[in-house]
């Protein structure tokens, strides 16, 4: 066979098939005839897992290594039957094939590839250990990462490999310790959680205790995804006790977890939660009592009531509640404390404020002109929209019932989708100080009938007043005289502002200016001049 004439992807395929089927000497000879092969990492992984030291030596001595550049390779691999482009990333570690079980997608890929060859088996442990020793000796030149293998060896419970690597000076990498204790790269975190979920109960204790020892006293990071992956074991008291002892509780949604215990009638885990201070706040304790009672969880409700009677200073709680009520009744509605109860906001570099959300309970809103002496100059993206990210369902439903919004003078910008989908909004003012209105700012406010845009507004982004998902009540919009889309110098005058076919009564007030009629024709709107 003339190997020199093989295309890059054919060389890769030939090398991988040769590693699985041919003698080491034949593979070495083929490599010499091929010249450069630009992706050898997986072939070397296959040799480590299925062929042993002799094949690995033959490959390494002829330049085969774990190192590769995924981005440079992709054009050359598009026709290969053996390389899966959607799984090829520059951080893949094919040396993980030395481990007995799959620990990452690259190991799964090698195992699946190995299944194509009848009768192929994982090489015996001692042979893998000899191969590992050789890889450690040549680690730098071939791109072998002993520290990474050490980390993943825990999930295979390859304790002898772990001991061997530590004797060679390997240690769990700092970035892995940081990921386990603080979180990190999303892909690595998800894989770590998934691996923990593949362990049986006793393996989980062994593996996690070993990894905790590597973290030098730091608590492990916790997310709801980690809980969900291990949801079958954590509601067991011994696992929940382990979780409380070894994981950082600050990221735990304690209320949600306790409600889960109540739903399943799990009194022992509620007791552990109480022992760890999860019910020390009277408000949280009473919330759990109410939840258990309303859902008919009598055993949990009985325990929680007994806990309250045993631990609560009811007289002190009552006095505290009365003082709080008195403060609320006497509070200045415009004080910083009260405004913080209604509004989320952030500060710009220049000291002005951006309203980022509404958390009050009213449906007639007056956005404050300032908070704590700082002026409000912007309504942020999605600030009041029911489709804003990270808001709870009750808040989402409340926003759909807002009927009136009063915006303050001094406001300069209304952000993208700021009021989008406020389906009950009937009235809103745009102050004279506003200069810019974002994309979909009033999109699908289907109850809104009129909008007067002040003359100093120079920019309105696309679909600012579009009614795309329902029939709109919009009857009149007045556009400003100096809107940049009316200028002959503007390249974007054709921007759509309206979805006029869903607003059959809509008439737009426009000034006499260049391109006005073209603009209206493009938006398919009826118009009238207001400066005749």
C-alpha positions as CSV (number, residue, x, y, z in Angstrom):
1,X,0.0,0.0,0.0
2,X,1.2,3.5,-0.9
3,X,0.8,5.2,2.5
4,X,2.3,8.5,1.3
5,X,-0.6,9.2,-1.0
6,X,-3.2,8.8,1.8
7,X,-5.2,11.8,2.8
8,X,-4.7,13.2,6.3
9,X,-8.0,11.6,7.6
10,X,-7.1,8.3,5.9
11,X,-3.7,8.2,7.7
12,X,-5.5,8.7,11.1
13,X,-7.9,5.9,10.3
14,X,-5.2,3.6,9.1
15,X,-3.1,4.2,12.2
16,X,-6.0,3.5,14.6
17,X,-7.1,0.4,12.8
18,X,-3.5,-0.8,12.6
19,X,-3.0,-0.3,16.4
20,X,-6.1,-2.6,17.0
21,X,-5.3,-5.3,14.4
22,X,-1.6,-5.4,13.5
23,X,1.6,-6.4,15.1
24,X,3.7,-3.6,16.6
25,X,6.4,-4.0,14.0
26,X,3.9,-3.6,11.1
27,X,2.4,-0.5,12.7
28,X,5.9,1.0,13.1
29,X,6.7,0.3,9.5
30,X,3.4,1.8,8.3
31,X,4.1,4.9,10.4
32,X,7.5,5.4,8.8
33,X,5.9,5.2,5.3
34,X,3.0,7.6,6.2
35,X,5.2,10.4,7.4
36,X,3.4,13.0,9.6
37,X,0.0,11.9,11.1
38,X,-1.7,15.0,12.6
39,X,-3.9,13.3,15.1
40,X,-2.3,10.4,17.1
41,X,-3.7,10.9,20.6
42,X,-6.5,8.4,20.3
43,X,-4.3,5.8,18.6
44,X,-2.0,6.0,21.6
45,X,-4.9,5.7,23.9
46,X,-6.1,2.6,22.1
47,X,-2.6,1.1,22.4
48,X,-2.5,1.9,26.2
49,X,-5.9,0.2,26.8
50,X,-5.9,-2.8,24.4
51,X,-2.4,-3.6,23.2
52,X,0.2,-2.9,26.0
53,X,3.7,-1.6,26.4
54,X,5.3,-3.0,23.3
55,X,2.8,-1.2,21.0
56,X,3.0,2.0,23.0
57,X,6.8,2.1,22.8
58,X,6.7,1.5,19.1
59,X,4.3,4.4,18.6
60,X,6.1,6.9,20.9
61,X,9.5,6.1,19.4
62,X,8.0,7.2,16.0
63,X,6.6,10.5,17.3
64,X,3.1,9.5,18.4
65,X,1.8,11.6,21.3
66,X,-1.2,12.7,23.2
67,X,-0.8,16.3,22.1
68,X,-3.0,17.7,19.3
69,X,-4.7,20.9,18.2
70,X,-8.4,20.3,17.7
71,X,-9.2,23.5,15.7
72,X,-6.4,22.8,13.2
73,X,-7.5,19.2,12.8
74,X,-11.2,19.6,12.1
75,X,-10.9,20.5,8.4
76,X,-8.7,17.4,7.9
77,X,-11.0,15.1,9.7
78,X,-14.4,15.8,8.0
79,X,-14.4,12.6,6.1
80,X,-13.0,10.3,8.7
81,X,-15.3,7.5,9.9
82,X,-13.5,7.1,13.1
83,X,-13.1,10.6,14.4
84,X,-16.3,12.2,15.8
85,X,-15.9,16.0,15.3
86,X,-18.6,16.9,17.8
87,X,-16.6,15.2,20.5
88,X,-13.2,16.5,19.6
89,X,-11.8,19.2,21.9
90,X,-8.3,20.4,22.6
91,X,-8.5,19.4,26.3
92,X,-9.3,15.7,25.7
93,X,-7.1,13.3,27.6
94,X,-6.8,10.0,25.9
95,X,-4.4,8.6,28.5
96,X,-7.5,8.1,30.6
97,X,-8.0,4.9,28.6
98,X,-5.5,3.3,31.1
99,X,-8.3,3.3,33.7
100,X,-10.6,0.3,33.9
101,X,-13.9,2.3,33.6
102,X,-14.9,5.3,31.6
103,X,-14.3,8.6,33.2
104,X,-14.7,11.1,30.4
105,X,-16.1,11.3,26.8
106,X,-12.7,10.4,25.3
107,X,-12.6,7.2,27.3
108,X,-16.1,6.3,26.2
109,X,-15.1,7.0,22.6
110,X,-12.1,4.6,22.9
111,X,-14.3,1.9,24.5
112,X,-16.9,2.2,21.7
113,X,-14.2,2.1,19.1
114,X,-12.7,-1.0,20.7
115,X,-16.0,-2.8,20.5
116,X,-15.7,-2.8,16.7
117,X,-12.9,-5.3,17.0
118,X,-14.0,-8.8,18.0
119,X,-12.4,-10.3,21.1
120,X,-10.4,-7.2,22.1
121,X,-10.0,-6.9,25.9
122,X,-8.5,-4.4,28.4
123,X,-4.9,-5.4,29.0
124,X,-4.1,-6.9,32.4
125,X,-3.4,-4.5,35.3
126,X,0.3,-5.2,35.6
127,X,0.8,-4.5,31.9
128,X,-1.1,-1.2,32.2
129,X,1.2,-0.4,35.2
130,X,4.3,-1.0,33.1
131,X,2.8,1.2,30.3
132,X,2.0,3.9,32.9
133,X,5.6,3.8,34.1
134,X,6.8,4.3,30.5
135,X,4.4,7.2,30.0
136,X,5.6,8.9,33.2
137,X,9.2,8.7,31.9
138,X,8.2,10.4,28.6
139,X,5.4,12.6,30.0
140,X,6.7,16.0,28.7
141,X,7.5,15.0,25.2
142,X,4.2,13.1,24.5
143,X,1.9,15.4,26.5
144,X,1.0,12.9,29.2
145,X,-0.5,14.4,32.3
146,X,0.0,12.2,35.4
147,X,-1.8,14.7,37.7
148,X,-5.0,14.6,35.6
149,X,-4.9,10.8,35.5
150,X,-4.5,10.7,39.3
151,X,-7.6,12.8,39.7
152,X,-9.8,10.6,37.4
153,X,-8.3,7.4,38.8
154,X,-10.2,8.0,42.0
155,X,-13.5,7.5,40.2
156,X,-12.3,4.1,38.9
157,X,-11.1,3.3,42.4
158,X,-7.7,2.4,40.9
159,X,-6.0,2.7,44.3
160,X,-2.8,1.0,43.1
161,X,-2.5,3.4,40.2
162,X,-3.1,6.3,42.6
163,X,-0.4,5.0,44.9
164,X,2.0,4.5,41.9
165,X,1.4,8.0,40.6
166,X,1.9,9.6,44.0
167,X,5.2,7.8,44.4
168,X,6.1,9.3,41.1
169,X,5.4,12.8,42.5
170,X,2.0,13.3,41.0
171,X,-0.7,15.3,42.9
172,X,-4.3,16.2,42.2
173,X,-4.1,19.5,40.1
174,X,-4.9,22.8,41.8
175,X,-7.5,23.5,39.2
176,X,-9.3,20.3,40.1
177,X,-9.2,21.1,43.8
178,X,-10.6,24.5,43.0
179,X,-13.3,23.0,40.9
180,X,-14.3,20.6,43.7
181,X,-14.3,23.3,46.4
182,X,-15.4,26.5,44.5
183,X,-16.9,25.3,41.2
184,X,-15.2,26.0,37.8
185,X,-15.3,25.1,34.1
186,X,-18.9,24.0,33.4
187,X,-18.0,21.0,31.4
188,X,-15.5,19.7,34.0
189,X,-18.1,20.4,36.8
190,X,-20.8,18.5,35.0
191,X,-18.5,15.6,34.3
192,X,-17.4,15.5,38.0
193,X,-21.1,15.4,39.1
194,X,-21.9,12.8,36.6
195,X,-19.0,10.6,37.8
196,X,-20.1,10.9,41.4
197,X,-23.6,9.7,40.3
198,X,-22.2,6.6,38.7
199,X,-20.8,5.3,42.0
200,X,-22.8,3.0,44.1
201,X,-23.4,4.0,47.7
202,X,-20.3,2.4,49.3
203,X,-18.1,3.6,46.4
204,X,-19.4,7.1,46.9
205,X,-18.1,7.2,50.5
206,X,-14.7,5.8,49.5
207,X,-14.2,8.0,46.5
208,X,-15.5,11.2,48.0
209,X,-13.6,10.7,51.3
210,X,-10.4,10.2,49.2
211,X,-11.0,13.4,47.2
212,X,-11.9,15.3,50.4
213,X,-8.5,14.4,51.8
214,X,-6.9,15.8,48.6
215,X,-8.7,19.1,49.2
216,X,-6.7,19.8,52.4
217,X,-9.6,20.7,54.7
218,X,-11.6,22.8,52.3
219,X,-15.4,22.1,52.1
220,X,-16.7,20.7,48.8
221,X,-18.7,22.9,46.4
222,X,-22.4,22.2,46.1
223,X,-24.9,22.9,43.4
224,X,-28.5,21.7,42.8
225,X,-27.1,19.7,39.9
226,X,-24.8,17.7,42.2
227,X,-27.9,17.0,44.4
228,X,-30.0,16.0,41.4
229,X,-27.4,13.6,40.1
230,X,-27.2,11.9,43.6
231,X,-30.9,12.4,44.5
232,X,-31.5,8.8,45.4
233,X,-28.8,8.7,48.1
234,X,-28.8,12.1,49.7
235,X,-32.3,11.8,51.3
236,X,-30.8,8.9,53.3
237,X,-29.8,10.2,56.8
238,X,-26.2,8.9,56.6
239,X,-25.6,10.5,53.2
240,X,-27.3,13.7,54.3
241,X,-25.1,13.8,57.4
242,X,-22.1,13.3,55.2
243,X,-23.3,16.2,52.9
244,X,-23.7,18.5,55.9
245,X,-20.3,17.7,57.2
246,X,-18.2,17.9,54.1
247,X,-20.0,20.3,51.7
248,X,-20.3,24.1,51.7
249,X,-23.9,24.8,52.9
250,X,-23.9,28.5,51.7
251,X,-24.9,27.4,48.2
252,X,-27.7,25.1,49.3
253,X,-31.3,26.1,48.8
254,X,-32.2,24.9,52.3
255,X,-35.9,25.7,52.0
256,X,-36.2,23.7,48.8
257,X,-34.3,20.7,50.3
258,X,-36.4,20.7,53.4
259,X,-39.6,20.8,51.4
260,X,-38.3,17.8,49.5
261,X,-37.9,16.0,52.8
262,X,-41.4,17.0,53.9
263,X,-42.8,15.7,50.5
264,X,-41.3,12.3,51.2
265,X,-42.2,12.3,54.9
266,X,-38.5,12.2,55.7
267,X,-38.5,13.2,59.4
268,X,-34.9,11.9,60.2
269,X,-33.4,14.3,57.6
270,X,-35.5,17.2,58.9
271,X,-34.1,16.4,62.3
272,X,-30.5,16.6,60.9
273,X,-31.4,19.9,59.1
274,X,-32.6,21.3,62.4
275,X,-29.5,20.2,64.3
276,X,-27.4,22.1,61.7
277,X,-29.4,25.3,62.2
278,X,-31.6,25.3,59.1
279,X,-34.7,26.1,61.3
280,X,-33.2,28.6,63.6
281,X,-35.0,31.5,61.9
282,X,-38.6,31.6,63.1
283,X,-39.8,32.7,59.6
284,X,-38.2,29.6,57.9
285,X,-39.4,27.3,60.7
286,X,-43.0,28.5,60.5
287,X,-42.9,28.3,56.7
288,X,-42.0,24.6,56.9
289,X,-44.7,24.0,59.5
290,X,-47.3,25.6,57.2
291,X,-46.0,23.7,54.1
292,X,-46.2,20.3,56.0
293,X,-49.7,21.1,57.3
294,X,-51.1,22.3,53.9
295,X,-49.7,19.2,52.2
296,X,-51.0,16.7,54.8
297,X,-47.6,15.5,56.0
298,X,-48.7,15.0,59.6
299,X,-45.5,13.3,60.9
300,X,-43.3,16.1,59.6
301,X,-45.7,18.8,60.8
302,X,-45.8,17.1,64.3
303,X,-42.0,17.0,64.5
304,X,-41.7,20.7,63.4
305,X,-44.3,21.8,65.9
306,X,-42.6,19.8,68.7
307,X,-39.3,21.5,67.6
308,X,-40.9,24.9,67.8
309,X,-42.4,24.3,71.2
310,X,-39.0,22.9,72.5
311,X,-36.7,25.6,71.1
312,X,-38.7,28.8,70.5
313,X,-38.9,31.8,72.8
314,X,-42.5,32.6,71.8
315,X,-42.7,35.8,73.9
316,X,-39.5,37.2,72.3
317,X,-40.7,36.3,68.8
318,X,-44.0,37.9,69.4
319,X,-42.4,41.1,70.6
320,X,-40.0,41.2,67.7
321,X,-42.8,40.7,65.2
322,X,-44.8,43.6,66.8
323,X,-41.8,45.9,66.5
324,X,-41.2,44.9,62.9
325,X,-44.9,45.6,62.1
326,X,-44.7,49.0,63.9
327,X,-41.5,49.9,61.8
328,X,-43.2,49.0,58.6
329,X,-46.3,51.0,59.4
330,X,-44.2,54.1,60.2
331,X,-41.7,53.6,57.4
332,X,-41.1,56.4,54.8
333,X,-42.2,54.8,51.5
334,X,-39.3,56.6,49.8
335,X,-36.6,55.5,52.2
336,X,-33.8,53.4,50.8
337,X,-34.9,50.5,53.0
338,X,-38.4,50.6,51.6
339,X,-37.3,51.1,48.0
340,X,-35.0,48.1,48.3
341,X,-38.0,46.0,49.1
342,X,-39.6,46.9,45.8
343,X,-36.7,47.4,43.3
344,X,-33.5,45.7,42.3
345,X,-30.9,48.0,41.0
346,X,-27.2,48.4,40.3
347,X,-24.8,51.3,40.2
348,X,-23.1,52.6,37.1
349,X,-19.4,53.7,37.1
350,X,-20.6,57.3,37.2
351,X,-22.7,56.7,40.3
352,X,-26.2,56.7,38.6
353,X,-28.5,53.7,39.0
354,X,-30.0,51.1,36.6
355,X,-33.3,49.6,37.6
356,X,-32.9,45.8,37.0
357,X,-36.0,44.4,38.5
358,X,-39.3,44.8,40.4
359,X,-40.1,42.7,43.5
360,X,-43.1,44.6,44.9
361,X,-46.7,43.5,45.0
362,X,-48.5,46.4,43.4
363,X,-49.8,46.6,39.9
364,X,-49.6,50.5,39.6
365,X,-45.9,51.4,39.7
366,X,-43.9,54.6,40.1
367,X,-40.3,54.1,39.4
368,X,-38.3,56.3,41.8
369,X,-36.2,59.2,40.5
370,X,-33.4,58.4,42.9
371,X,-32.5,55.9,45.6
372,X,-30.3,57.0,48.5
373,X,-29.3,60.2,46.7
374,X,-28.2,58.4,43.5
375,X,-30.3,59.2,40.4
376,X,-32.1,56.6,38.4
377,X,-31.1,57.0,34.7
378,X,-31.9,53.7,33.1
379,X,-34.4,50.9,33.0
380,X,-32.3,47.8,32.4
381,X,-32.8,45.0,29.9
382,X,-35.8,42.8,30.8
383,X,-36.1,44.7,34.0
384,X,-39.9,44.4,34.4
385,X,-40.7,41.8,31.8
386,X,-42.3,38.6,33.0
387,X,-39.8,36.7,30.9
388,X,-36.8,38.1,32.8
389,X,-34.3,35.4,33.9
390,X,-34.0,34.2,37.5
391,X,-37.4,35.4,38.7
392,X,-39.9,33.0,40.5
393,X,-43.3,32.1,39.1
394,X,-45.4,34.2,41.5
395,X,-43.3,37.3,40.5
396,X,-43.7,36.3,36.8
397,X,-47.5,36.1,37.1
398,X,-47.7,39.4,39.1
399,X,-45.9,41.3,36.3
400,X,-48.5,40.2,33.8
401,X,-51.1,42.1,35.9
402,X,-49.3,45.5,36.0
403,X,-51.6,48.2,34.6
404,X,-49.7,51.5,34.9
405,X,-46.1,52.6,35.1
406,X,-44.9,56.1,35.8
407,X,-41.3,56.8,34.8
408,X,-39.3,59.6,36.4
409,X,-37.8,62.7,34.8
410,X,-34.0,62.2,34.6
411,X,-34.4,58.8,33.0
412,X,-32.2,58.6,29.9
413,X,-32.5,55.0,28.6
414,X,-35.1,52.3,28.4
415,X,-33.3,49.0,27.8
416,X,-34.0,46.0,25.6
417,X,-37.3,44.2,26.4
418,X,-37.6,46.3,29.5
419,X,-41.4,46.1,29.5
420,X,-41.9,43.3,27.0
421,X,-45.0,41.2,27.5
422,X,-46.6,43.3,30.2
423,X,-50.0,42.2,28.8
424,X,-52.1,44.3,31.2
425,X,-50.2,47.5,30.9
426,X,-52.6,50.3,29.8
427,X,-50.6,53.4,30.6
428,X,-46.9,54.4,30.6
429,X,-45.2,57.7,30.1
430,X,-41.8,58.3,28.5
431,X,-40.1,61.3,30.2
432,X,-38.6,64.2,28.2
433,X,-35.1,63.2,29.4
434,X,-35.1,59.9,27.6
435,X,-32.7,59.6,24.7
436,X,-32.8,55.9,23.7
437,X,-35.4,53.1,23.7
438,X,-34.2,49.5,23.3
439,X,-35.2,46.6,21.1
440,X,-38.7,45.1,22.0
441,X,-38.8,47.6,24.9
442,X,-42.7,47.7,24.7
443,X,-43.0,44.5,22.6
444,X,-46.3,42.7,23.1
445,X,-47.8,45.2,25.6
446,X,-51.1,44.3,24.0
447,X,-53.3,46.5,26.2
448,X,-51.3,49.7,25.6
449,X,-53.3,52.2,23.5
450,X,-51.0,55.2,23.1
451,X,-47.3,56.1,23.4
452,X,-45.9,59.6,23.1
453,X,-42.1,59.6,22.4
454,X,-40.4,62.9,23.3
455,X,-38.6,64.9,20.7
456,X,-35.2,64.4,22.2
457,X,-35.3,60.6,21.7
458,X,-32.9,60.1,18.8
459,X,-32.7,56.3,18.7
460,X,-35.4,53.6,18.9
461,X,-34.2,50.1,18.3
462,X,-36.0,47.5,16.1
463,X,-39.4,46.2,17.1
464,X,-39.6,48.5,20.1
465,X,-43.4,48.6,19.8
466,X,-44.0,45.4,18.0
467,X,-47.1,43.2,18.7
468,X,-45.9,39.9,17.3
469,X,-47.7,37.4,19.4
470,X,-51.2,38.8,19.8
471,X,-53.6,41.4,18.7
472,X,-52.6,44.8,20.1
473,X,-54.8,47.7,21.3
474,X,-52.2,50.2,20.2
475,X,-54.0,53.2,18.4
476,X,-51.5,56.0,18.4
477,X,-47.7,56.4,18.6
478,X,-46.1,59.8,18.2
479,X,-42.5,59.6,16.9
480,X,-39.9,62.4,17.6
481,X,-38.9,65.0,15.1
482,X,-35.2,64.2,15.1
483,X,-35.4,60.4,15.0
484,X,-32.3,59.3,13.3
485,X,-34.1,56.9,11.0
486,X,-35.6,59.9,9.2
487,X,-32.1,61.2,8.3
488,X,-30.8,60.7,4.8
489,X,-27.4,59.9,6.4
490,X,-28.8,57.0,8.4
491,X,-28.3,53.5,6.9
492,X,-30.8,51.9,9.2
493,X,-33.9,53.9,8.6
494,X,-35.7,50.8,7.3
495,X,-35.7,49.3,10.8
496,X,-39.0,47.8,11.8
497,X,-40.6,49.4,14.9
498,X,-44.1,48.0,14.6
499,X,-45.9,44.8,13.7
500,X,-48.7,46.8,12.3
501,X,-50.9,43.9,11.0
502,X,-51.7,43.0,14.6
503,X,-52.6,46.6,15.4
504,X,-55.4,47.4,12.9
505,X,-56.3,50.8,14.6
506,X,-52.7,52.0,14.7
507,X,-51.9,55.5,13.4
508,X,-48.4,56.9,13.8
509,X,-47.8,60.6,14.2
510,X,-44.7,61.7,12.2
511,X,-43.0,65.0,11.4
512,X,-42.3,66.3,7.9
513,X,-38.8,64.9,7.3
514,X,-36.7,63.0,4.7
515,X,-37.6,59.3,4.4
516,X,-40.7,59.5,6.6
517,X,-43.0,58.1,4.0
518,X,-40.5,55.4,3.0
519,X,-40.2,54.5,6.7
520,X,-44.0,54.3,7.2
521,X,-44.4,52.3,4.0
522,X,-41.7,49.8,5.1
523,X,-43.4,49.4,8.5
524,X,-46.8,49.1,6.8
525,X,-48.4,51.7,9.0
526,X,-50.9,54.4,8.6
527,X,-49.5,57.8,9.4
528,X,-50.4,61.4,9.9
529,X,-48.3,64.5,10.1
530,X,-48.5,66.4,13.4
531,X,-46.6,69.5,12.3
532,X,-48.8,70.7,9.5
